[in-house]
């Protein structure tokens, strides 16, 4: 029987308001529906078990996790390591942040963790952690586990939307 030490849900923020992409704008109406659908699915998988949630500082990521935070009555931690690459940030600094997030999950994080990040961060994290090239659509998520010492992807959901 495999030793499932940890579970990680990696969520890409849901659809955001796109009137001005230079702003830290929140979710669109469609994005709120995506966030609710993802929350219902993830909550069903994890159940009432204790969980830690971390979000990129961007509003769209925080709002994506807010339905889950309400379901569990917990706070979402804001984590700068999960932020998309900044315009002024060089590639090495960006990749170092991803490596730090990876090491923290494998070696120090609790048994159940949910993170919300961006379309540039998630594929790089997946390449470095699972040796897989995965791009998620907005509102999509990955369920991964640490099996013994090996990070393994169990499920990829590109999107869940309510009717």
GIPE-V179308 format. One record per residue. N is the residue number from 1. PHI is phi in radians with two decimals (* if undefined). PSI is psi in whole degrees, -180 to 180 (999 if undefined). BURIAL is + if it has 9 or more other C-alpha atoms within 8 Angstrom, else -. Layout:
BEGIN
N_PHI_PSI_BURIAL / N_PHI_PSI_BURIAL
END
This chain:
BEGIN
1_*_129_- / 2_-1.13_149_- / 3_-1.62_95_- / 4_-1.46_97_+ / 5_-1.42_-37_+ / 6_-2.55_153_+ / 7_-2.13_137_+ / 8_-2.27_127_+ / 9_-1.83_125_+ / 10_-1.88_117_+ / 11_-1.97_131_+ / 12_-1.53_136_+ / 13_-0.92_150_+ / 14_-1.31_176_+ / 15_-1.01_133_+ / 16_-1.92_166_+ / 17_-1.15_131_+ / 18_-2.05_24_- / 19_-1.13_-33_- / 20_-2.56_102_- / 21_-1.16_-14_- / 22_-1.37_-13_- / 23_-1.55_157_- / 24_-1.54_69_- / 25_-1.49_157_+ / 26_-1.52_-162_+ / 27_-1.37_149_+ / 28_-1.39_176_+ / 29_-1.04_-44_- / 30_-1.04_-42_- / 31_-1.10_-39_+ / 32_-1.10_-38_+ / 33_-1.15_-42_+ / 34_-1.07_-44_+ / 35_-1.11_-42_+ / 36_-1.11_-44_+ / 37_-1.12_-45_+ / 38_-1.11_-42_+ / 39_-1.06_-45_+ / 40_-1.06_-43_+ / 41_-1.17_-50_- / 42_-1.12_-43_- / 43_-1.05_-40_+ / 44_-1.10_-39_- / 45_-1.22_-46_- / 46_-1.46_-35_- / 47_1.30_-154_- / 48_-1.44_8_- / 49_-1.11_148_- / 50_-1.08_143_- / 51_-2.57_152_+ / 52_-1.93_138_+ / 53_-2.16_137_+ / 54_-2.25_142_+ / 55_-2.26_147_+ / 56_-0.96_154_+ / 57_-1.13_-14_+ / 58_-1.19_138_+ / 59_-0.97_-41_+ / 60_-1.09_-33_+ / 61_-1.28_-44_+ / 62_-1.05_-43_+ / 63_-1.20_-29_+ / 64_-1.14_-37_+ / 65_-1.52_-11_+ / 66_-1.06_-35_+ / 67_-1.08_-38_+ / 68_-1.18_-42_+ / 69_-1.02_-42_+ / 70_-1.14_-43_- / 71_-1.05_-40_- / 72_-1.67_-5_- / 73_0.94_51_- / 74_-2.24_164_- / 75_-1.58_148_- / 76_-1.68_127_+ / 77_-1.35_138_- / 78_-1.58_125_+ / 79_-2.21_108_+ / 80_-1.06_-23_- / 81_-1.09_-24_+ / 82_-1.58_0_+ / 83_-1.24_150_+ / 84_-1.09_166_+ / 85_-1.18_126_+ / 86_-1.33_154_- / 87_-1.01_-37_- / 88_-1.50_-4_- / 89_-1.58_129_- / 90_-1.36_164_- / 91_-1.04_-41_- / 92_-1.06_-45_- / 93_-1.11_-43_- / 94_-1.05_-49_+ / 95_-1.17_-34_+ / 96_-1.10_-38_- / 97_-1.09_-42_+ / 98_-1.14_-43_+ / 99_-1.08_-38_+ / 100_-1.15_-42_+ / 101_-1.11_-40_+ / 102_-1.09_-50_+ / 103_-1.09_-40_+ / 104_-1.10_-45_+ / 105_-1.07_-49_+ / 106_-1.15_-41_+ / 107_-1.82_-25_- / 108_-2.25_-24_- / 109_-1.23_160_- / 110_-1.22_-180_+ / 111_-1.11_-35_- / 112_-2.22_123_+ / 113_-2.38_138_+ / 114_-2.15_130_+ / 115_-2.17_151_+ / 116_-2.23_126_+ / 117_-2.49_-152_+ / 118_-2.16_170_+ / 119_-1.18_-15_+ / 120_-1.70_-32_- / 121_-1.29_-47_+ / 122_-1.09_-48_+ / 123_-1.05_-38_+ / 124_-1.20_-41_+ / 125_-1.03_-44_+ / 126_-1.14_-41_+ / 127_-1.05_-45_+ / 128_-1.37_-28_+ / 129_-1.71_-42_+ / 130_-2.00_-1_+ / 131_0.98_39_- / 132_-2.31_145_- / 133_-1.70_100_- / 134_-2.23_126_- / 135_-2.01_127_- / 136_-1.66_145_+ / 137_-1.33_162_+ / 138_-1.03_132_+ / 139_1.51_-4_+ / 140_-1.45_165_+ / 141_-2.66_163_+ / 142_-2.13_135_+ / 143_-1.83_122_+ / 144_-2.21_157_+ / 145_-2.37_154_+ / 146_-1.70_111_+ / 147_-1.79_106_+ / 148_1.11_-114_- / 149_-1.90_3_- / 150_-1.83_123_- / 151_-1.30_130_+ / 152_-2.35_135_+ / 153_-1.47_130_+ / 154_-1.77_-36_- / 155_-2.68_145_- / 156_-2.20_126_+ / 157_-2.07_116_- / 158_-1.25_-36_+ / 159_-2.97_150_+ / 160_-2.29_121_+ / 161_-2.24_143_- / 162_-1.42_153_- / 163_-1.11_999_-
END
